[in-house]
Amino acid sequence: MLDTNKIHEIIFEALEAVNAEREEGEKIIINSETILFGDEASLDSLDLVSVLVDVESALLDVCGFSVSLTDDRAMDQEISPFSNIHNMTKYILSIV
């Protein structure tokens, strides 16, 4: 069953993969309020794309859901689903 905790786990694992490639002082602090997109983002655009691809792949592997997180639905949201982990989790729950 896909729930908030499972989605957090998937997103956290994707962010840990980004952290694995960073120097010790550049690692992302990961929690539900981690800013993913915008002026104060912890990720650059390439890191964000990498995280999104990893999350999409994990959703397919773990839950059997083939999802595109960057389709028109995401872009039409009043608050970006990528602004932080909490919003991304809510968005994923809304589309699966």
Secondary structure, 3 states (H helix, E strand, C coil): CCCHHHHHHHHHHHHHHHHHCCCHHHCCCCCCCCECCCCCCCCCHHHHHHHHHHHHHHHHHHHCCCCCCCCHHHHCCCCCCCCEHHHHHHHHHHHC
